[in-house]
Structures are given as C-alpha cells and as structure tokens.
Amino acid sequence: MWHSGDDRLTVTVDLMAEPCLWRWEIRDPKRDEVVASSWTDEWMAYESPEEALRAAGVRLDSMSRSSRIRARSARSTRLRRPRRVSVRRVLLIPPRRGV
C-alpha cells in the first residue's frame, strides 16, 4: 500500500485472477470507498505490480494537482448563488382551419 502526500488517499495494487494482470485502486480510507480504479474506470491492467504502482502514482498526482487548482480557484473567486429565473409557461392552441 502506498500513501499520497496528504495521507487522505491510499493506493493498493492487486493481482487479478482473470486475466492474470495487476490493477491499482485509489481509496479514501475515511469514507471507505474507491475513488479511482485502473480496471473499473479505465479498463487498464499491468504486467507487473511496479508498473501498476507507477501508473497509480501518475493518476494520484494528477488528482491532487487538479484538487489544488480547484481549491485555489474557489478561494480566489467569490461563489455566487445562481439567480432564480422565473419561467412563464403558456399553452398555445392554433385555430382549426376551415371551421
């Protein structure tokens, strides 16, 4: 098992029975759920556990980088409530021809 830098996510590498290849999962131990999986999300498996772990590290880095960018943009921009738009619905019935 490999931990991310912020210790909120863990990476596990498992050998699958069929096909006989390795897959990785990134898990959130606090919520006890899988956040990303090479097999489920990307349909990707690897020939060695080292290769799977490297690929998981790349994915974990990109996930943490994108979460840092989202956190920075949320702090820098003021979050606004969406404006409520009133919708007026009208039923139009065309007149019959030849009446």
ABEGO torsion letter per residue (X at the ends): XBBBAAGABBBBBBBBAOBBBBBBBBBBAAAGBBABBAAAAAGBBBABAAAAAAAAAAAAAAAAAAAAAAAAAAAABBBBBBBBBBBBBBBBBBBBBGX
